[in-house]
């Protein structure tokens, strides 16, 4: 288990296969409505509090889970006040398994929001800063080309810290210009 304080309001917990087995849970079985999942999350947060001082008391807690490798997962925890959360702009991350799918998706997308491109574990991750009204259109247009989409500043922080940034600004425009 690897617990990292990413920011004042953010925490990541990486659980490998042995950790998941010890906790008696799998990525697929994570469901906050399930009492066992809630117990596991509570245990993880108590460990995080002891190790990092991350304390969700008095805050809204956003919990995100992402599969990593075959038998591991990454849990991201974000603290926020309800008012802060409503006003913040979260990037939407789209995963592409090949450069050709990324190129086709960029051509298909009719919007041109601010964007950044990352490379992580043999996949391209396109971060788009979309307005709320643009999100459904972008998801629909990119669906044939991209994998799971996530909305998360915390996951973006993980990408910035651990993965390769290919295009830091205007990724969509550059991809369209140089790879039509």
N, C-alpha and C positions, 0 to 999 in steps of 0.2 A: 504494500500500500504506500502510495506517495501522496502526501498532503502538502499543498502549496498555497500560500496566501498570495494571490495574484494582485490584489489591490486592497484598499481600505474596505471596499464593499464586495470583494470577490475572492472565491476560494475554489481550488480544483482538487479533486481526489481521484487519483488513478488507481484502479483495482485490477490486478492481474488475475489469472485463472485461479491461483491458489487462494487469493484474498476472497474471491467470489465464493469459492467452495467453502472456505472457513466461515463465511457469513451465511451460508446456506441459501444463496440466491444466484440467479443468472441475469444477464442483461435483458433477455426476453421476458423474464418474470417480473421485472421492475414495474410496479403499479402502485401509485401512492394510495389508492383506495384499499390495497391489501394490508392487513395489520402487520404481517411479517416485514414488508417493505418499509413501512413506517418505523418499525422497531430498528431495522438496519440503518435507516437514515438518521434516526435519533442517536444511535451508537456512534456513527461516523461523525456527526456534528459534535458530540461530547469529546471524542478524540481530537477533533480539529480545534475545539476550544482550548483543550489542555495543551496542545502543541503550538498553536498559532495565535490564540486569543480571539479567533473568529467567533463572534457571538451574535446570533440572529435575533435575540430577544428584543422586542419592541419594533421590529422591522418586518416588512413583507419579505418573504424568502422565495425566490425563483429557483427551481431545481431543474436542471437539464441533464439528460443522460445521452451519451454517444457511444456507439460500439467502437472499439479500437482493436485492431488485429482480429484474431479468431475468437479468443476466449477472454477478452479484457474489455473494460469500459472506462470512460472518463465521466465523472460527475462534476458538474459546474454549479456552484451556488452563488447567487447574487442577492445582496441585501439592498432594499430600496424602500423609500417611503412611497406611498401610492401616488402622491402628487409628482414626485420625481420621475417615476416610471412612466407616467402618462406623457410627460414632456420630453423624455429622452428619445434620441434617434438611434435605433438599433440597426446595425447592418444585417442584411439578409445574405446568408452564405449558400452558394450553389456549388455542388460537387460534380465534377466532370471526370470520367474515367479515361479520356483520351484528348489529345490536342485537337483532333478533328471534330469531336463532339463539342468542345469548347468553341471552336471557330464557327461551327454551324449555329450554335446557340446564340453567339454574339451577333451574327447576321440576322437571326430570326427576331431577336429582341428589338422592339420598336422604340424603347426608351433609352435615354442616355444619362443615367444618374451618376454621381461620383462613384468610382469603382477602384478596386485593388485586386491583384491576382497573386495567389500563393501556390506553392507546390508542397504537397504533403503526402508521403507514402504512396507514390505512383498515381497521384490524382491531382487535378487542378481544382483550386477553390477560388471562386469568384465572389468577392464581397461587394455587394451593392447597397448604397444608402438610398433607399426608396421612401417616398411619401406613402402614407397609409393607403391612399386611393390607388397608388401604382402597383402595390404588392400583388393583388390578384392577377392583374394583367401579366406581370413579369413571371409569376409562377406558371401561369398557363402557357406562355410562349416558350419558356425554358424547359418545361416538363419532358418533352420528347428527347432532350439532350442531356439533362442533368439528373443527378441522383437526389438524395435527401437535401432539403433546404432547411436551414436553421436561422433563427433570429437571435443573435447573441454577440454583444460586445465582449463578453468574457471569453468566448471561444475565439474571437478575433485576437484578443490579447494572448491567448495560448499560441495561435499561429505566428504572431509577431515575435514571440519569445523563442519558439522552438523550430519553426519551419522557414523555408526560403520564400522571401518576397520576390516575385518576378517582375511585377509592375506596381510601383507604389502609388501612382496617381493616374487617373484617366485610362485605366486598363481597357475599358470597352472601346474607347476611341482609337487607342493604339492598335488593338487587335483588329478592329475593322479596317484601319488604314493600311496596316502592313500585311495582313492575311485576309484579303477580301474573299 
